[in-house]
């Protein structure tokens, strides 16, 4: 994709977002929906600005929980993907269990994790881990299995061991799939942390949202939702930047 196409696409996305905001403002100004149900963008912006210091503190806690869970998911998914790729028996045994973890609703697991691990950051990070490690593991495992057969045979003929096969062939070729999974997991990490905070905790954006909902401050609720969305988008953008640095040979 050329720079011109990227700029054109970004301008189109910005224009669409602006149009939606103006439509939202128009609906609110016309009184088509009561303001307590749908506060205007101006009301939301003012509420967010007024609560900025409080939101920043809760945001930091959510980000810490998401980062801890995502880091653990990265480590475990890489090790598990390598082991499953190296052992067909392990792949057939563990694969169905991996799929099973995704059939369990996060909102049902969160209370159990809080019961077992308390109300601190640990159960939140654990839920983020459970949410994130599946797409990372599946993406890496699929990429490892599709590594170039000719390159692998060449290195084997030169006496390369298993570690060298992964270092020079499988890991570099798996990076695009890895970063695709990481984008999904980065957004999931924030959602997982917020869901766990809804069900128990003393800080975090989920806790903030529960408190403002109970006080019927829906302008502040919308502000928190926008902060969550912007945080997820920011993490996805950060993954894009890391991918560009890690894969300089890939055409962006």
C-alpha positions, 0 to 999 in steps of 0.5 A: 500500500502506497503512502497516498493510499494510507493517507487517503484511508486515514482521511476517510476514517477521520471523516467518517468518525467526524460525521458520526460525532456530528450526527450524535451531537445533532440527535442530542441537540434535537432532543430525539433521545433524552440527555440522561440516556444519550448525553451529547459529545460535548457533555461527554467531553466536559465530563471526561475533562472534569474527571481526568485525574480520577480517570488517569488513576483508574486507567493506570491500574487497568493498564498494569493488569492488562500488561501483566496478563498479556506479558504472561500470555506471550511467554506461555504461548511461545513456549507452548507453541514450540512444544506443540510444533515439536511434538505431534502427540502434544499437539493432538492432546493439548489442541482440543483443550486450548479450544475448550478454554475459549468456550468458557465465558469470561464473565463467568470465570471472573468471579471464580478467579476473584474468589480464588485469588482475592480482589487485587490485581492477580485475578484480573491479570489471570483473566487477561492471560486466559483471554489472550493466550489462545489467539497468540498460541494458535497464530504461532502454531499455524505459522510454525507448521507453514514454515518453508520446507525447502529452507528447513531441509537446507539447514538440516542438510547443513547440520542445523539443530532444532534450536537453529531451525527455529531461530533462522527459519520458523521464528522469523517466518512466524512474525507476521502471524504472531503480530496479527495475533498480538493485535487481537490480544492487545485489544482483548487484554483491555476488555478482559481487565475491565470485565474482571474489574466490573465484578470485583476490585478497588480500582480500574476503569471497570470499577470507575464505570460501575461507580458512575453507573450507580450514580446515573452519571452516563456522561462519565460512563460514555467518557470511560467507554471512549477512554477504553476504546482509545486505549485499545486503539493505542495498543494496536498502534503500538503493536504496528510500530513494533512490527515495523521495527521487528520486520524491516524486510516486510513491505508495509 
